[in-house]
Amino acid sequence: MAKSSDKRIAVTLECQVCRRRNYITTKNKVNDRERIEMKKYCRWDRSHTVHKETR
């Protein structure tokens, strides 16, 4: 029997402006096959920027 957490994986989000890895979140790998992009606050840029999933 598979665990319920096997479908959700931890991903790291990297700021596209300063290239720092600011956030760690989870995503459902069954529903979201591509890399996710979110607008999040970057404390080094002091603004909301696009953060992409890294490998």
N, CA, C and O atoms as a Tinker XYZ file with bonds, in Angstrom:
   220  protein
     1  N      0.835000   -1.173000    0.000000    73     2
     2  CA     0.000000    0.000000    0.000000    64     1     3
     3  C      0.886000    1.245000    0.000000    63     2     4     5
     4  O      1.814000    1.357000    0.801000    81     3
     5  N      0.589000    2.184000   -0.912000    73     3     6
     6  CA     1.401000    3.384000   -1.052000    64     5     7
     7  C      0.998000    4.434000   -0.021000    63     6     8     9
     8  O     -0.161000    4.524000    0.383000    81     7
     9  N      1.982000    5.222000    0.392000    73     7    10
    10  CA     1.707000    6.302000    1.325000    64     9    11
    11  C      0.956000    7.420000    0.601000    63    10    12    13
    12  O      1.080000    7.575000   -0.614000    81    11
    13  N      0.193000    8.181000    1.342000    73    11    14
    14  CA    -0.518000    9.298000    0.729000    64    13    15
    15  C      0.441000   10.428000    0.364000    63    14    16    17
    16  O      0.135000   11.241000   -0.508000    81    15
    17  N      1.598000   10.487000    1.023000    73    15    18
    18  CA     2.549000   11.568000    0.750000    64    17    19
    19  C      3.437000   11.282000   -0.451000    63    18    20    21
    20  O      4.266000   12.122000   -0.803000    81    19
    21  N      3.294000   10.125000   -1.094000    73    19    22
    22  CA     4.116000    9.816000   -2.265000    64    21    23
    23  C      3.771000   10.698000   -3.456000    63    22    24    25
    24  O      4.608000   10.901000   -4.336000    81    23
    25  N      2.555000   11.222000   -3.496000    73    23    26
    26  CA     2.146000   12.056000   -4.614000    64    25    27
    27  C      2.609000   13.492000   -4.476000    63    26    28    29
    28  O      2.685000   14.217000   -5.468000    81    27
    29  N      2.920000   13.910000   -3.262000    73    27    30
    30  CA     3.371000   15.275000   -3.031000    64    29    31
    31  C      4.875000   15.270000   -2.766000    63    30    32    33
    32  O      5.371000   14.504000   -1.939000    81    31
    33  N      5.593000   16.141000   -3.483000    73    31    34
    34  CA     7.041000   16.217000   -3.320000    64    33    35
    35  C      7.434000   17.631000   -2.894000    63    34    36    37
    36  O      6.721000   18.592000   -3.180000    81    35
    37  N      8.555000   17.751000   -2.219000    73    35    38
    38  CA     9.081000   19.059000   -1.810000    64    37    39
    39  C      9.890000   19.657000   -2.949000    63    38    40    41
    40  O     10.722000   18.974000   -3.545000    81    39
    41  N      9.651000   20.928000   -3.255000    73    39    42
    42  CA    10.387000   21.632000   -4.304000    64    41    43
    43  C     10.955000   22.927000   -3.723000    63    42    44    45
    44  O     10.411000   23.481000   -2.768000    81    43
    45  N     12.035000   23.390000   -4.302000    73    43    46
    46  CA    12.677000   24.631000   -3.899000    64    45    47
    47  C     12.391000   25.695000   -4.953000    63    46    48    49
    48  O     12.496000   25.428000   -6.151000    81    47
    49  N     12.033000   26.892000   -4.515000    73    47    50
    50  CA    11.741000   27.991000   -5.428000    64    49    51
    51  C     12.902000   28.976000   -5.429000    63    50    52    53
    52  O     13.393000   29.380000   -4.374000    81    51
    53  N     13.333000   29.356000   -6.633000    73    51    54
    54  CA    14.470000   30.255000   -6.808000    64    53    55
    55  C     13.998000   31.553000   -7.430000    63    54    56    57
    56  O     13.233000   31.546000   -8.394000    81    55
    57  N     14.452000   32.663000   -6.880000    73    55    58
    58  CA    14.123000   33.984000   -7.432000    64    57    59
    59  C     14.802000   34.145000   -8.794000    63    58    60    61
    60  O     15.975000   33.807000   -8.953000    81    59
    61  N     14.065000   34.657000   -9.763000    73    59    62
    62  CA    14.619000   34.815000  -11.099000    64    61    63
    63  C     15.419000   36.108000  -11.249000    63    62    64    65
    64  O     16.104000   36.296000  -12.255000    81    63
    65  N     15.342000   36.992000  -10.268000    73    63    66
    66  CA    16.097000   38.248000  -10.332000    64    65    67
    67  C     17.456000   38.091000   -9.655000    63    66    68    69
    68  O     18.491000   38.360000  -10.263000    81    67
    69  N     17.450000   37.654000   -8.391000    73    67    70
    70  CA    18.713000   37.573000   -7.645000    64    69    71
    71  C     19.277000   36.146000   -7.607000    63    70    72    73
    72  O     20.404000   35.946000   -7.153000    81    71
    73  N     18.515000   35.158000   -8.075000    73    71    74
    74  CA    18.941000   33.748000   -8.163000    64    73    75
    75  C     19.156000   33.086000   -6.803000    63    74    76    77
    76  O     19.867000   32.085000   -6.715000    81    75
    77  N     18.559000   33.624000   -5.750000    73    75    78
    78  CA    18.653000   32.980000   -4.439000    64    77    79
    79  C     17.486000   32.034000   -4.258000    63    78    80    81
    80  O     16.391000   32.265000   -4.770000    81    79
    81  N     17.734000   30.975000   -3.528000    73    79    82
    82  CA    16.691000   29.982000   -3.264000    64    81    83
    83  C     16.016000   30.359000   -1.952000    63    82    84    85
    84  O     16.552000   30.115000   -0.871000    81    83
    85  N     14.841000   30.953000   -2.061000    73    83    86
    86  CA    14.178000   31.567000   -0.917000    64    85    87
    87  C     13.126000   30.690000   -0.264000    63    86    88    89
    88  O     12.952000   30.760000    0.953000    81    87
    89  N     12.428000   29.877000   -1.017000    73    87    90
    90  CA    11.268000   29.170000   -0.491000    64    89    91
    91  C     11.364000   27.676000   -0.754000    63    90    92    93
    92  O     11.958000   27.240000   -1.740000    81    91
    93  N     10.764000   26.892000    0.154000    73    91    94
    94  CA    10.577000   25.456000   -0.033000    64    93    95
    95  C      9.089000   25.203000    0.126000    63    94    96    97
    96  O      8.488000   25.623000    1.115000    81    95
    97  N      8.488000   24.519000   -0.842000    73    95    98
    98  CA     7.064000   24.238000   -0.812000    64    97    99
    99  C      6.831000   22.831000   -1.341000    63    98   100   101
   100  O      7.782000   22.146000   -1.718000    81    99
   101  N      5.592000   22.398000   -1.373000    73    99   102
   102  CA     5.265000   21.083000   -1.915000    64   101   103
   103  C      4.362000   21.241000   -3.117000    63   102   104   105
   104  O      3.650000   22.235000   -3.257000    81   103
   105  N      4.404000   20.245000   -3.980000    73   103   106
   106  CA     3.502000   20.233000   -5.122000    64   105   107
   107  C      3.077000   18.805000   -5.391000    63   106   108   109
   108  O      3.771000   17.856000   -5.026000    81   107
   109  N      1.948000   18.665000   -6.023000    73   107   110
   110  CA     1.419000   17.364000   -6.392000    64   109   111
   111  C      2.034000   16.985000   -7.741000    63   110   112   113
   112  O      1.732000   17.614000   -8.756000    81   111
   113  N      2.891000   15.964000   -7.760000    73   111   114
   114  CA     3.591000   15.623000   -9.004000    64   113   115
   115  C      2.692000   14.922000  -10.010000    63   114   116   117
   116  O      3.058000   14.809000  -11.180000    81   115
   117  N      1.524000   14.448000   -9.584000    73   115   118
   118  CA     0.585000   13.827000  -10.515000    64   117   119
   119  C     -0.142000   14.902000  -11.326000    63   118   120   121
   120  O     -0.301000   14.764000  -12.539000    81   119
   121  N     -0.580000   15.965000  -10.665000    73   119   122
   122  CA    -1.346000   17.018000  -11.334000    64   121   123
   123  C     -0.464000   18.075000  -11.985000    63   122   124   125
   124  O     -0.843000   18.628000  -13.018000    81   123
   125  N      0.691000   18.370000  -11.419000    73   123   126
   126  CA     1.584000   19.423000  -11.926000    64   125   127
   127  C      2.875000   18.791000  -12.417000    63   126   128   129
   128  O      3.821000   18.620000  -11.649000    81   127
   129  N      2.911000   18.449000  -13.675000    73   127   130
   130  CA     4.101000   17.814000  -14.247000    64   129   131
   131  C      5.215000   18.806000  -14.531000    63   130   132   133
   132  O      6.391000   18.481000  -14.363000    81   131
   133  N      4.856000   20.023000  -14.963000    73   131   134
   134  CA     5.860000   21.020000  -15.322000    64   133   135
   135  C      6.400000   21.684000  -14.064000    63   134   136   137
   136  O      5.882000   21.489000  -12.964000    81   135
   137  N      7.448000   22.469000  -14.251000    73   135   138
   138  CA     7.987000   23.243000  -13.135000    64   137   139
   139  C      7.030000   24.382000  -12.822000    63   138   140   141
   140  O      6.486000   25.015000  -13.728000    81   139
   141  N      6.830000   24.636000  -11.551000    73   139   142
   142  CA     5.876000   25.672000  -11.170000    64   141   143
   143  C      6.563000   27.027000  -11.084000    63   142   144   145
   144  O      7.761000   27.114000  -10.815000    81   143
   145  N      5.789000   28.083000  -11.316000    73   143   146
   146  CA     6.239000   29.464000  -11.189000    64   145   147
   147  C      5.246000   30.177000  -10.297000    63   146   148   149
   148  O      4.034000   30.041000  -10.468000    81   147
   149  N      5.763000   30.941000   -9.341000    73   147   150
   150  CA     4.904000   31.701000   -8.435000    64   149   151
   151  C      5.501000   33.079000   -8.243000    63   150   152   153
   152  O      6.718000   33.253000   -8.289000    81   151
   153  N      4.637000   34.056000   -8.029000    73   151   154
   154  CA     5.111000   35.378000   -7.650000    64   153   155
   155  C      5.173000   35.421000   -6.142000    63   154   156   157
   156  O      4.146000   35.331000   -5.470000    81   155
   157  N      6.386000   35.561000   -5.600000    73   155   158
   158  CA     6.600000   35.560000   -4.162000    64   157   159
   159  C      7.459000   36.769000   -3.800000    63   158   160   161
   160  O      8.100000   37.377000   -4.657000    81   159
   161  N      7.456000   37.097000   -2.517000    73   159   162
   162  CA     8.245000   38.223000   -2.040000    64   161   163
   163  C      9.701000   37.805000   -1.854000    63   162   164   165
   164  O      9.981000   36.799000   -1.202000    81   163
   165  N     10.611000   38.564000   -2.416000    73   163   166
   166  CA    12.046000   38.337000   -2.244000    64   165   167
   167  C     12.574000   39.422000   -1.307000    63   166   168   169
   168  O     12.503000   40.611000   -1.619000    81   167
   169  N     13.102000   39.003000   -0.163000    73   167   170
   170  CA    13.536000   39.999000    0.808000    64   169   171
   171  C     14.820000   40.696000    0.410000    63   170   172   173
   172  O     15.116000   41.767000    0.940000    81   171
   173  N     15.591000   40.135000   -0.498000    73   171   174
   174  CA    16.814000   40.792000   -0.946000    64   173   175
   175  C     16.514000   41.843000   -2.014000    63   174   176   177
   176  O     17.193000   42.868000   -2.081000    81   175
   177  N     15.510000   41.598000   -2.843000    73   175   178
   178  CA    15.091000   42.590000   -3.843000    64   177   179
   179  C     14.062000   43.562000   -3.271000    63   178   180   181
   180  O     13.823000   44.632000   -3.830000    81   179
   181  N     13.454000   43.172000   -2.143000    73   179   182
   182  CA    12.404000   43.959000   -1.480000    64   181   183
   183  C     11.223000   44.217000   -2.410000    63   182   184   185
   184  O     10.661000   45.312000   -2.422000    81   183
   185  N     10.853000   43.204000   -3.188000    73   183   186
   186  CA     9.692000   43.307000   -4.066000    64   185   187
   187  C      9.189000   41.910000   -4.402000    63   186   188   189
   188  O      9.855000   40.914000   -4.119000    81   187
   189  N      8.013000   41.848000   -5.004000    73   187   190
   190  CA     7.466000   40.577000   -5.447000    64   189   191
   191  C      8.054000   40.246000   -6.812000    63   190   192   193
   192  O      7.938000   41.036000   -7.749000    81   191
   193  N      8.679000   39.090000   -6.925000    73   191   194
   194  CA     9.305000   38.657000   -8.167000    64   193   195
   195  C      8.856000   37.242000   -8.503000    63   194   196   197
   196  O      8.254000   36.561000   -7.673000    81   195
   197  N      9.147000   36.809000   -9.705000    73   195   198
   198  CA     8.806000   35.454000  -10.129000    64   197   199
   199  C      9.814000   34.482000   -9.543000    63   198   200   201
   200  O     11.022000   34.695000   -9.642000    81   199
   201  N      9.317000   33.416000   -8.934000    73   199   202
   202  CA    10.153000   32.348000   -8.385000    64   201   203
   203  C      9.828000   31.075000   -9.145000    63   202   204   205
   204  O      8.658000   30.726000   -9.297000    81   203
   205  N     10.853000   30.376000   -9.625000    73   203   206
   206  CA    10.677000   29.133000  -10.374000    64   205   207
   207  C     11.195000   27.953000   -9.587000    63   206   208   209
   208  O     12.081000   28.086000   -8.743000    81   207
   209  N     10.635000   26.810000   -9.871000    73   207   210
   210  CA    11.060000   25.559000   -9.243000    64   209   211
   211  C     12.446000   25.148000   -9.756000    63   210   212   213
   212  O     12.723000   25.221000  -10.953000    81   211
   213  N     13.294000   24.723000   -8.848000    73   211   214
   214  CA    14.615000   24.234000   -9.230000    64   213   215
   215  C     14.666000   22.716000   -9.044000    63   214   216   217
   216  O     13.786000   22.128000   -8.416000    81   215
   217  N     15.675000   22.110000   -9.581000    73   215   218
   218  CA    15.818000   20.645000   -9.465000    64   217   219
   219  C     16.775000   20.313000   -8.352000    63   218   220
   220  O     17.034000   19.138000   -8.090000    81   219
